Amino acid sequence: MALRAARALAPRAQQAAARRSMATEKEIAMRIASTKNIRKITSSMKMVSAAKLKGDQNRLAAAKQFAAWTAVLDEPATPLEELEGTAGLADHSVVVAISSDKGLCGGVHSAVARGLRTINARLKEENKTMNVIAVGEKGRSQLRRMVPDSLTTALTNIPPPYNFGYASTVAQMALDTEPEKTGAIAVVYNKFVSAIAYSPTLKTIAPFVLEGDDVTLTAYDADDDVLRGLREYYLATEIFYGMMEGATSEQSSRMQAMENATKNAGELIDKLTLIYNRARQARITTELIEIISGASALE
């Protein structure tokens, strides 16, 4: 008895499952409407990012002039893809990773985190260590997974646009991180290349030598305190410049990501519209066949 009942219910269950697997016209129409709303949002975000990008580019141009004096003190920054070895980092270094608190900007934060993971692996091969200071929540969350043993401090919830005061705070944190062990201090950030490209970059800031045969800035008659203050200002300037480069790269990446999202939403709407029209045509055809069959049966 139970077996016969189960056999009788099986076709009905299969039909119900088939109905559930196929979206109805109403469900497709609702999905089209929601995708259109998403396209409006992403299109608006793209325009907002384009407007903010112009402001960030102006601030970056000013920051380049502000940091131009640092070029005479050390080697230029190196793109991470061209990095060889450990880029002159000492046995123990402090690395400042610059990101931000906001997402929806492609892989701009992941590029910094992956670059630091590679540097950390190379340092371990040479029995070297580093302390990482993360600037921005997105960088902190990724670095906590990639280099958990090296991440020591994070500075989050910084309202944009960044200013020199924030950079000075980060510089002081870097200088106060195990100063008796720390050699070079490095800054990792995304360098703005164009509206559609950026390059993860590392800038190494070697300590000034105050004693011995390799004394730094021998052409100047300055006290040790003055040189220490100069190094702090030098570090803060490089961090500020990295923040401006990173902010501009983030906005350009967000603009590109929102443009791609808007394009994908449009393609999805076209596909869903085609599916909706096919389902509607199939329903109309079925209804016509039923009407004609009914009329034929009455004859």
N, C-alpha and C positions, 0 to 999 in steps of 0.2 A: 504493500500500500504506500509506504513512504517512498519506495523506489519509483513508483509510477508518478507520484506527486513531484518528485525531484526532476524527473524527465520532462514533465509538463511545464515546470517553471524555468527550465534551462533556456529554451528559445526566447522567452520573455526577457530574461536577464541579459542575454546576448544583444537583443534589440535595444534595451535600455542603455547598455554600455556603448553601443554604436551611436545612439543619439547623443550621449554625453561627450563622445570624442569629436563630434562635428559641431562647430560653432554655428549658432543660429544667426539669422540676418540681424537681429537686434544686438546680439553680442558683438558682431563684426562692426556694426554702426557705432556702438559705444566705444570700441577700440579705436576706430578712425577718429572720433571726436576727441578722445583723450590724447592721441598722438598729435593731432593738430594743436592742442593746447601746449603740449611739450615743445612743439616746433616754435610756437610763439615765444615761449619762455627762453629757449636757447638762442633764438634770433635776437631777442632783447638783450640777453647777456653778452652776446657778441658785440652789439653796438656799444654797450656800457664799457666792455673791456677795451674796445678801440678808442673810446674817449679817454679812459684812464691811461692807456698806453702812451698817448701823446704827452700827458703830464709826467709820466715816469721817464720818458725819453728826455724831456726838458731837465728834470732833476738829475738824470744820469749825465747829461752834458755838463751841468754845473759841477757835479762830483768829479768828473774827469779833470776839470781845471783845478779843482780844490786839491786833488791828490797827485797832481803832476810832479810836485817836488820830490815825491818818494822814489821816482825812477832813478835818481842818482845814488840811492843808498843800497840797492840790492838788485838781484836779477829779476827780469820780468816774470809774470805769472806763466804757468805751464798748463796747457790743456791736459786733462786726465788721460785722454786716449794716447797722448804722446809721452806720458810719464814713464821714465825708466828707473827701475829700482825703487828706492824710498825717497827720492827727490831731496836728498841732503838732510833728512830728518835725523835728529840726534838719537841717542840711546833711549831717551824718554822725551816725548814731545806733547804739546797740547794742540789739538786741532779744533778749530771753530767751524762748525757746519751750518751754513746759512740756508734756511728754507723759510716757510711762513706758516701761518695758522689756517690758511684756506686751501681748499682743494678745487676740483673741477678744472684742472689745468694740465691735463695730460701727465706725462712722466717726468715733469720738471723736478719734483721732490725725490723721486726714485733714482734719478741720475746721480744726485749728490750722495744718497745712501749707498748705492752700488759702488760708487767710486771710493768711498771710505771703507767699504768692506774689502775691496781689493788692496787698498793701502795697508789695512790692518793685517791682512794675510801676508803681505810682503814683510812687514815689520816683524811678525812672529817668526818668519823664516830666518831673520837675522838676529833673533833674540832681543828685539827692541819692543818698547811699549809706548802706548799713547793714551792720553785722556781726551775725551771728546766732549765739547760743549755744544749742545744743539740749540740753535735759534729757530723757534717755530715749532708748533705742535705736530705738524705733518712730518717734519724731519725727526723729531723725538720719537714718534710712534714707530717709524721704520727702523731707526737706528737701535731702538730697544730690542728689536728682533735680530738685526744683522750683527751688531757689535755690542751685545749686552754687557760684556766685561769691561769695555772701554768707556762707555757712556757714564759720565759723572754728574753733569749738570745740564739743565735745560732752561731756557728762557722763553716763555710762551705768553700768549695774550698781549702781544705788542700791537697797539693800534697803528695802522699805516696812515700816512707815509712815515718811513723810518727817518730819524734825525741823528745828529751827531751825539746827542746825549745818550741815546740807547747804545750806540756804538762804543762810547766811552765806558758804559757799564759792562758791556761784554768784554772789552779789553781789560778792564780791571779784574774781572772774574778769571780771565785767562792768565793774567800775571800772578794772581793769588793761588792758582792751582799748583800745589807742590813746587814752589819756586826754587827750592834747594835742589830738585832733581831735573827740572825742565830745561831743555836746551832750546831748540827752535820752536816757534809757534807758527802754525800754518792756518790758512783760511781757505775753506773750500766753498765755492759758490758757482752759480751758473752765469756765464758771461754772455751778454746779449750780442748776437751776431746780426740778426735781421728779424723782421716781423714773423718769420716762419722757422727760425733756427736759433739755437743757443748751444753753448759749449761748456760742460762742467770743467772747472778750472781750479788749480791749486796755487796759492801764493805762499811761499815759505819766507818767514821773517826770522833771520838768524839773530841771535843776541849780540849786542855790542860787546866787544872785548875791551875791558878796562885795564888789564894788566898783561904783561908778557911781551912777546915779540910781535904779535899780531893785533896791536891796539887799533881799535876802530877810530876813524876820523882823526888821524894824526895831524892833519893840516889845520885843525882848530884847537885853540887853547881854551878848553872847557873843563869844568869840574865834573867829577863822577856823577854828582846829583843832577847836573844839567843833562848829561848823556842819558841817564836813566829816565828823566822826564821826557827827553826827545824820543826815546824808544817807546814809551807809553803812548805818546802822541802819534808816533809813526804807526803803531799797531792799531790805535783807534781809527786813524785815517784809512788804513787798508780795510778794516772791518766795515766802516761806513761805505767805502767804495764798493765792497762786495755786496752789501745790502742793496745799494742802488742798482747794481748789475742784476742781482737776483730778482728784485721787484719788477724790473723791466722785462726780464726773461719770463717771469711768471705771467704777467699780463699778456705778453705776446703768445705764450703757449695756451693760455685760457681762451684768447680770441680764436686761435686756430682750432682748439678743441670744440668750442661752441659752434664754429662754422661747420666742422665735420658732423657734429650732432644734428644740426639743422638739416644738412644734406641727407643724412641717414634717415631722419624722420620723414622727409619728403619722399624718399624712395619707399619707405615702409607704408606710407599713406597710399601711394600708387598701387602697391601690391595688394593691400587690403581692399582698396576700391575695386580692383579687378576680381578678387574673390567674392566680394559682396555682390557685384553685378552678375557673376556666374550663379551664385546661390539664388538670387532673385529671379533670374531667367529660368533656372531649373524649377523653382516653385510655380512660376506662371505656366510653364509648359505642363507640369503635372496637373494643375487645376484645369487647363484646357482639355487635356486628355480625359480627365474625369467627367467634365461636362459633356464632351462629345460621346463618350461611352454611355453615359446615362441617357442621352437623347436617342442614341441608337437602340438601346434596350427598350425604350418606350415604343419605338416603332415596331 
